[in-house]
Amino acid sequence: MDFVTVLLMCIPLYAAFRAFIITRDPEAKKRIPKTTLKALTFFAYFIFIVLGFFIITEGIEYLSQL
């Protein structure tokens, strides 16, 4: 996994983290429609799962080379 890949993984991870924080804010629950909050929550969890799977598979590939 090179530097560019890690850099490209950080962008959606940051966006997912921000979406996760927004969905947990009580003030945002009053201002943002419920469907938008559900979409943000889905986006955050989806990105966490996809990147987590990618990191795990890259880690297994790296450890198998040792």
Distance bins in CASP14 RR format, pairs under 12 A and 6 or more apart:
PFRMAT RR
TARGET T0000
AUTHOR 0000-0000-0000
RMODE 2
METHOD distances of the structure
MODEL  1
1 7 0 0 0 0 0 1 0 0 0 0 0
1 8 0 0 0 0 0 1 0 0 0 0 0
1 9 0 0 0 0 1 0 0 0 0 0 0
1 51 0 0 0 0 0 1 0 0 0 0 0
1 54 0 0 0 0 1 0 0 0 0 0 0
1 55 0 0 0 0 1 0 0 0 0 0 0
1 57 0 0 0 0 0 1 0 0 0 0 0
1 58 1 0 1 0 0 0 0 0 0 0 0
1 59 0 0 0 0 1 0 0 0 0 0 0
1 61 0 0 0 0 1 0 0 0 0 0 0
1 62 1 0 0 1 0 0 0 0 0 0 0
1 65 0 0 0 0 0 1 0 0 0 0 0
2 8 0 0 0 0 1 0 0 0 0 0 0
2 9 0 0 0 0 0 1 0 0 0 0 0
2 58 0 0 0 0 0 1 0 0 0 0 0
3 9 0 0 0 0 0 1 0 0 0 0 0
3 10 0 0 0 0 0 1 0 0 0 0 0
4 10 0 0 0 0 0 1 0 0 0 0 0
4 11 0 0 0 0 0 1 0 0 0 0 0
5 11 0 0 0 0 0 1 0 0 0 0 0
5 51 0 0 0 0 0 1 0 0 0 0 0
5 54 0 0 0 0 1 0 0 0 0 0 0
5 55 0 0 0 0 0 1 0 0 0 0 0
5 58 0 0 0 0 1 0 0 0 0 0 0
6 13 0 0 0 0 0 1 0 0 0 0 0
6 51 0 0 0 0 0 1 0 0 0 0 0
6 54 0 0 0 0 0 1 0 0 0 0 0
6 55 0 0 0 0 1 0 0 0 0 0 0
6 58 0 0 0 0 1 0 0 0 0 0 0
7 13 0 0 0 0 0 1 0 0 0 0 0
7 14 0 0 0 0 0 1 0 0 0 0 0
8 14 0 0 0 0 0 1 0 0 0 0 0
8 51 0 0 0 0 0 1 0 0 0 0 0
8 54 0 0 0 0 0 1 0 0 0 0 0
9 15 0 0 0 0 0 1 0 0 0 0 0
9 16 0 0 0 0 0 1 0 0 0 0 0
9 47 0 0 0 0 1 0 0 0 0 0 0
9 48 0 0 0 0 0 1 0 0 0 0 0
9 50 0 0 0 0 1 0 0 0 0 0 0
9 51 1 0 1 0 0 0 0 0 0 0 0
9 52 0 0 0 0 1 0 0 0 0 0 0
9 53 0 0 0 0 0 1 0 0 0 0 0
9 54 1 0 0 1 0 0 0 0 0 0 0
9 55 1 0 0 1 0 0 0 0 0 0 0
9 58 0 0 0 0 1 0 0 0 0 0 0
10 16 0 0 0 0 0 1 0 0 0 0 0
10 17 0 0 0 0 0 1 0 0 0 0 0
10 47 0 0 0 0 0 1 0 0 0 0 0
10 51 0 0 0 0 1 0 0 0 0 0 0
10 55 0 0 0 0 0 1 0 0 0 0 0
11 17 0 0 0 0 0 1 0 0 0 0 0
11 18 0 0 0 0 0 1 0 0 0 0 0
11 47 0 0 0 0 0 1 0 0 0 0 0
11 51 0 0 0 0 0 1 0 0 0 0 0
12 18 0 0 0 0 0 1 0 0 0 0 0
12 19 0 0 0 0 0 1 0 0 0 0 0
12 43 0 0 0 0 1 0 0 0 0 0 0
12 44 0 0 0 0 0 1 0 0 0 0 0
12 46 0 0 0 0 1 0 0 0 0 0 0
12 47 1 0 1 0 0 0 0 0 0 0 0
12 48 0 0 0 0 1 0 0 0 0 0 0
12 49 0 0 0 0 0 1 0 0 0 0 0
12 50 0 0 0 0 1 0 0 0 0 0 0
12 51 1 0 0 1 0 0 0 0 0 0 0
12 52 0 0 0 0 0 1 0 0 0 0 0
12 54 0 0 0 0 0 1 0 0 0 0 0
13 19 0 0 0 0 0 1 0 0 0 0 0
13 20 0 0 0 0 0 1 0 0 0 0 0
13 43 0 0 0 0 0 1 0 0 0 0 0
13 44 0 0 0 0 1 0 0 0 0 0 0
13 46 0 0 0 0 0 1 0 0 0 0 0
13 47 1 0 0 1 0 0 0 0 0 0 0
13 48 1 0 0 1 0 0 0 0 0 0 0
13 49 0 0 0 0 0 1 0 0 0 0 0
13 50 0 0 0 0 1 0 0 0 0 0 0
13 51 1 0 1 0 0 0 0 0 0 0 0
13 52 0 0 0 0 1 0 0 0 0 0 0
13 54 0 0 0 0 0 1 0 0 0 0 0
13 55 0 0 0 0 1 0 0 0 0 0 0
14 20 0 0 0 0 0 1 0 0 0 0 0
14 21 0 0 0 0 0 1 0 0 0 0 0
14 44 0 0 0 0 0 1 0 0 0 0 0
14 47 0 0 0 0 1 0 0 0 0 0 0
14 48 0 0 0 0 0 1 0 0 0 0 0
14 51 0 0 0 0 0 1 0 0 0 0 0
15 21 0 0 0 0 0 1 0 0 0 0 0
15 22 0 0 0 0 0 1 0 0 0 0 0
15 40 0 0 0 0 1 0 0 0 0 0 0
15 43 1 0 0 1 0 0 0 0 0 0 0
15 44 0 0 0 0 1 0 0 0 0 0 0
15 46 0 0 0 0 0 1 0 0 0 0 0
15 47 1 0 0 1 0 0 0 0 0 0 0
15 48 0 0 0 0 0 1 0 0 0 0 0
15 51 0 0 0 0 0 1 0 0 0 0 0
16 22 0 0 0 0 0 1 0 0 0 0 0
16 23 0 0 0 0 0 1 0 0 0 0 0
16 40 0 0 0 0 1 0 0 0 0 0 0
16 41 0 0 0 0 0 1 0 0 0 0 0
16 42 0 0 0 0 0 1 0 0 0 0 0
16 43 1 0 0 1 0 0 0 0 0 0 0
16 44 1 0 1 0 0 0 0 0 0 0 0
16 45 0 0 0 0 1 0 0 0 0 0 0
16 46 1 0 0 1 0 0 0 0 0 0 0
16 47 1 1 0 0 0 0 0 0 0 0 0
16 48 1 0 1 0 0 0 0 0 0 0 0
16 49 0 0 0 0 1 0 0 0 0 0 0
16 50 0 0 0 0 1 0 0 0 0 0 0
16 51 1 0 0 1 0 0 0 0 0 0 0
16 52 0 0 0 0 0 1 0 0 0 0 0
17 23 0 0 0 0 0 1 0 0 0 0 0
17 24 0 0 0 0 0 1 0 0 0 0 0
17 40 0 0 0 0 0 1 0 0 0 0 0
17 43 0 0 0 0 0 1 0 0 0 0 0
17 44 1 0 0 1 0 0 0 0 0 0 0
17 45 0 0 0 0 0 1 0 0 0 0 0
17 47 0 0 0 0 1 0 0 0 0 0 0
17 48 0 0 0 0 1 0 0 0 0 0 0
17 51 0 0 0 0 0 1 0 0 0 0 0
18 24 0 0 0 0 0 1 0 0 0 0 0
18 25 0 0 0 0 0 1 0 0 0 0 0
18 28 0 0 0 0 0 1 0 0 0 0 0
18 40 0 0 0 0 1 0 0 0 0 0 0
18 43 0 0 0 0 0 1 0 0 0 0 0
18 44 0 0 0 0 1 0 0 0 0 0 0
18 47 0 0 0 0 0 1 0 0 0 0 0
19 25 0 0 0 0 0 1 0 0 0 0 0
19 28 0 0 0 0 0 1 0 0 0 0 0
19 32 0 0 0 0 0 1 0 0 0 0 0
19 36 0 0 0 0 0 1 0 0 0 0 0
19 37 0 0 0 0 1 0 0 0 0 0 0
19 38 0 0 0 0 0 1 0 0 0 0 0
19 39 0 0 0 0 1 0 0 0 0 0 0
19 40 1 0 1 0 0 0 0 0 0 0 0
19 41 1 0 0 1 0 0 0 0 0 0 0
19 42 0 0 0 0 1 0 0 0 0 0 0
19 43 1 0 1 0 0 0 0 0 0 0 0
19 44 1 0 1 0 0 0 0 0 0 0 0
19 45 0 0 0 0 1 0 0 0 0 0 0
19 46 0 0 0 0 1 0 0 0 0 0 0
19 47 0 0 0 0 1 0 0 0 0 0 0
19 48 0 0 0 0 0 1 0 0 0 0 0
20 28 0 0 0 0 0 1 0 0 0 0 0
20 37 0 0 0 0 0 1 0 0 0 0 0
20 40 1 0 0 1 0 0 0 0 0 0 0
20 41 1 0 0 1 0 0 0 0 0 0 0
20 42 0 0 0 0 0 1 0 0 0 0 0
20 43 0 0 0 0 1 0 0 0 0 0 0
20 44 1 0 1 0 0 0 0 0 0 0 0
20 45 0 0 0 0 1 0 0 0 0 0 0
20 46 0 0 0 0 0 1 0 0 0 0 0
20 47 0 0 0 0 1 0 0 0 0 0 0
20 48 1 0 0 1 0 0 0 0 0 0 0
21 27 0 0 0 0 0 1 0 0 0 0 0
21 28 0 0 0 0 1 0 0 0 0 0 0
21 40 0 0 0 0 1 0 0 0 0 0 0
21 41 0 0 0 0 0 1 0 0 0 0 0
21 44 0 0 0 0 1 0 0 0 0 0 0
22 28 1 0 1 0 0 0 0 0 0 0 0
22 29 0 0 0 0 1 0 0 0 0 0 0
22 31 0 0 0 0 0 1 0 0 0 0 0
22 32 1 0 0 1 0 0 0 0 0 0 0
22 36 0 0 0 0 1 0 0 0 0 0 0
22 37 0 0 0 0 1 0 0 0 0 0 0
22 39 0 0 0 0 0 1 0 0 0 0 0
22 40 1 0 0 1 0 0 0 0 0 0 0
22 41 0 0 0 0 1 0 0 0 0 0 0
22 43 0 0 0 0 0 1 0 0 0 0 0
22 44 0 0 0 0 1 0 0 0 0 0 0
23 29 0 0 0 0 1 0 0 0 0 0 0
23 32 0 0 0 0 1 0 0 0 0 0 0
23 34 0 0 0 0 0 1 0 0 0 0 0
23 36 0 0 0 0 1 0 0 0 0 0 0
23 37 1 0 1 0 0 0 0 0 0 0 0
23 38 0 0 0 0 1 0 0 0 0 0 0
23 39 0 0 0 0 1 0 0 0 0 0 0
23 40 1 0 1 0 0 0 0 0 0 0 0
23 41 1 0 1 0 0 0 0 0 0 0 0
23 42 0 0 0 0 1 0 0 0 0 0 0
23 43 0 0 0 0 1 0 0 0 0 0 0
23 44 1 0 0 1 0 0 0 0 0 0 0
23 45 0 0 0 0 1 0 0 0 0 0 0
24 32 0 0 0 0 0 1 0 0 0 0 0
24 37 0 0 0 0 1 0 0 0 0 0 0
24 40 0 0 0 0 0 1 0 0 0 0 0
24 41 0 0 0 0 1 0 0 0 0 0 0
24 44 0 0 0 0 1 0 0 0 0 0 0
25 31 0 0 0 0 1 0 0 0 0 0 0
25 32 0 0 0 0 1 0 0 0 0 0 0
25 37 0 0 0 0 1 0 0 0 0 0 0
25 40 0 0 0 0 0 1 0 0 0 0 0
26 32 0 0 0 0 0 1 0 0 0 0 0
26 37 0 0 0 0 0 1 0 0 0 0 0
28 34 0 0 0 0 0 1 0 0 0 0 0
28 36 0 0 0 0 1 0 0 0 0 0 0
28 37 1 0 0 1 0 0 0 0 0 0 0
28 40 0 0 0 0 1 0 0 0 0 0 0
28 41 0 0 0 0 0 1 0 0 0 0 0
29 36 0 0 0 0 0 1 0 0 0 0 0
29 37 1 0 0 1 0 0 0 0 0 0 0
29 38 0 0 0 0 0 1 0 0 0 0 0
29 40 0 0 0 0 0 1 0 0 0 0 0
29 41 0 0 0 0 0 1 0 0 0 0 0
30 37 0 0 0 0 0 1 0 0 0 0 0
31 37 0 0 0 0 1 0 0 0 0 0 0
32 38 0 0 0 0 0 1 0 0 0 0 0
32 39 0 0 0 0 1 0 0 0 0 0 0
32 40 1 0 0 1 0 0 0 0 0 0 0
32 41 0 0 0 0 0 1 0 0 0 0 0
33 39 0 0 0 0 1 0 0 0 0 0 0
33 40 0 0 0 0 0 1 0 0 0 0 0
34 40 0 0 0 0 0 1 0 0 0 0 0
34 41 0 0 0 0 0 1 0 0 0 0 0
35 41 0 0 0 0 0 1 0 0 0 0 0
35 42 0 0 0 0 0 1 0 0 0 0 0
36 42 0 0 0 0 0 1 0 0 0 0 0
36 43 0 0 0 0 0 1 0 0 0 0 0
37 43 0 0 0 0 0 1 0 0 0 0 0
37 44 0 0 0 0 0 1 0 0 0 0 0
38 44 0 0 0 0 0 1 0 0 0 0 0
38 45 0 0 0 0 0 1 0 0 0 0 0
39 45 0 0 0 0 0 1 0 0 0 0 0
39 46 0 0 0 0 0 1 0 0 0 0 0
40 46 0 0 0 0 0 1 0 0 0 0 0
40 47 0 0 0 0 0 1 0 0 0 0 0
41 47 0 0 0 0 0 1 0 0 0 0 0
41 48 0 0 0 0 0 1 0 0 0 0 0
42 48 0 0 0 0 0 1 0 0 0 0 0
42 49 0 0 0 0 0 1 0 0 0 0 0
43 49 0 0 0 0 0 1 0 0 0 0 0
43 50 0 0 0 0 0 1 0 0 0 0 0
44 50 0 0 0 0 0 1 0 0 0 0 0
44 51 0 0 0 0 0 1 0 0 0 0 0
45 51 0 0 0 0 0 1 0 0 0 0 0
45 52 0 0 0 0 0 1 0 0 0 0 0
46 52 0 0 0 0 0 1 0 0 0 0 0
46 53 0 0 0 0 0 1 0 0 0 0 0
47 53 0 0 0 0 0 1 0 0 0 0 0
47 54 0 0 0 0 0 1 0 0 0 0 0
48 54 0 0 0 0 0 1 0 0 0 0 0
48 55 0 0 0 0 0 1 0 0 0 0 0
49 55 0 0 0 0 0 1 0 0 0 0 0
49 56 0 0 0 0 0 1 0 0 0 0 0
50 56 0 0 0 0 0 1 0 0 0 0 0
50 57 0 0 0 0 0 1 0 0 0 0 0
51 57 0 0 0 0 0 1 0 0 0 0 0
51 58 0 0 0 0 0 1 0 0 0 0 0
52 58 0 0 0 0 1 0 0 0 0 0 0
52 59 0 0 0 0 0 1 0 0 0 0 0
52 60 0 0 0 0 0 1 0 0 0 0 0
53 59 0 0 0 0 0 1 0 0 0 0 0
53 60 0 0 0 0 0 1 0 0 0 0 0
54 60 0 0 0 0 0 1 0 0 0 0 0
54 61 0 0 0 0 0 1 0 0 0 0 0
55 61 0 0 0 0 0 1 0 0 0 0 0
55 62 0 0 0 0 0 1 0 0 0 0 0
56 62 0 0 0 0 0 1 0 0 0 0 0
56 63 0 0 0 0 0 1 0 0 0 0 0
57 63 0 0 0 0 0 1 0 0 0 0 0
57 64 0 0 0 0 0 1 0 0 0 0 0
58 64 0 0 0 0 0 1 0 0 0 0 0
58 65 0 0 0 0 0 1 0 0 0 0 0
59 65 0 0 0 0 1 0 0 0 0 0 0
59 66 0 0 0 0 0 1 0 0 0 0 0
60 66 0 0 0 0 0 1 0 0 0 0 0
END
